[in-house]
Amino acid sequence: MKTPLIVVLVAAAALACAKQPSAKIDAPNIVEKTGVVEMTPQEARPGAEAAYAQFIDVRTSEEFAAGHAARARNIPLDELPNKLDTLEKSEPVYLICRSGVRSKKVAELLVQNGFKQAISIAGGTDAWSAAGLPMSQ
């Protein structure tokens, strides 16, 4: 009689100690690193497309009009220094260009001007589009 009781107690203890799977949260990736961060389009998408996101395309107006990542707003690189006050310094700023070169330069500029997080999307709109992510015209 003691053996079945011991087996039941050992099994119950094992189940109680087993790690429970964590709940999946459908929220944007939180970028914990401050400063300049580079992300792939797939990594950046949840944060860049969030309702509150600062998602900036730094290409020229003509490039932007030809096609851009959905939800991105255009502030051309040459106009950005005069429009820094339109961005919230304490919130992440997602940056995209055609290939990732200009967005990385802008990310560095933002951090030098006191922005907490500047995320450059690696590969730019070329990579965003190639990944099949939403585009607008």
N, C-alpha and C positions, 0 to 999 in steps of 0.2 A: 504494500500500500504506500510505503514511503517513496519508492522509486518513481511511480507516475507523478507524484506531487513534486518531487525534486526536478523532474524533467520539465514539468509545466512552469515551475518557478525560474529555472535556467532560461527557458525559451522566452518567457515574459521579460526577464532582465535583458536578454540580448536584443529583443525588439525595442525596448525602451532606450537602450544605448545607441541604437542604430541612427546614423545621421539622416535626418529628414530632408528631402529635396527642398531647395529654396523656391519660393514662389517667383514666377516670371513676372517682371514688371515691364509694362509697355510704356516706357519713358525714354526720352532721348539720352544718349550716352552723356554722362557728366564728365567733362574734361577736368581732371584733378590737377594736372600740371599747369603752372602759370607760365606766362611768357609766350614765346613763339612755339606753336605746335603744328606739326604736319600730319594730316590724316588722308587716307584714301577716300574717294567719293563715298564708298559704302560705309565707312566708319563715320564720316561727317554727316551723312544724310539725315539721320534722326534729329540731330541738334540743329542743322541748317534749316530743316523744314518745320521746326516747331513754331507754334503760333507767335511766340515772343522773340524769335531769333533775329539776330542782326546778320543777314546773309548778303554780302556785298560783292558785286561783280565789278572789278576794277578796269575792265577793258574799255575801249572807246565806245561812244554812243553808237557808232556804225556797227562795230563788232557785236555789241549787245543786241541791237535790232535784228541782226541776222540769225540770232538764236542764242538762248541762254538757259541756264539751269532754272527750273521752275522755282518760283518764290524769291529768286535773287533780285535785288534792286541795284541799279547802276549808279555808281559814283566813280567816274573815270579817274585813273591814277593821277592825271595832272590837276584835277579839281579837288582831290581828297585832302591835301593839307589845309585848304580853306573850309572844309566841311567836317573836321574832326569833332566839332561841338555838336553835330547832329547824331553822334553815336554815344552810347552809354559805356563809359570806361570800366565799370564794375562787372559788366556782362560779357560773355564770350562774343567775339566778332568772327564770323566765318567768311573767308575771303576766297574768291575764285577769279581766275583769268582764263586765258586759252590753254596754257601748258603748265602753269604753276610757278613760273619765274617771277612775274610781276606780283602775284598774290603773296609770295614769300617776302619780297622787298617791302610790300605794304605792311605785312605782319610785323616786321622788324621796326618799321616807322611807328606803328601804333604802340608797341611795347615801349619804345623810347619816349613816347609821349604820355606814358602813364596808364595805358590800357592793361588790364589784368591778364586777359587771354586773347591771343590772336591766332586763329586756326587757318592755316593755308591748306587748301585742298590740292593734294598732289596730283599732277597731271592735268589740272584745270578742267575746263568744259570739254576738252577732247576726251579725257578719261571719264568724266561724268556721263557724257553721251554714249561712249563705248560700253559703259557698264549697264546701259539700258535704263538709266535713271531719268526722271521726268524733265523734259525740256519745254520751253515756251518760245514764242516769237512775237 
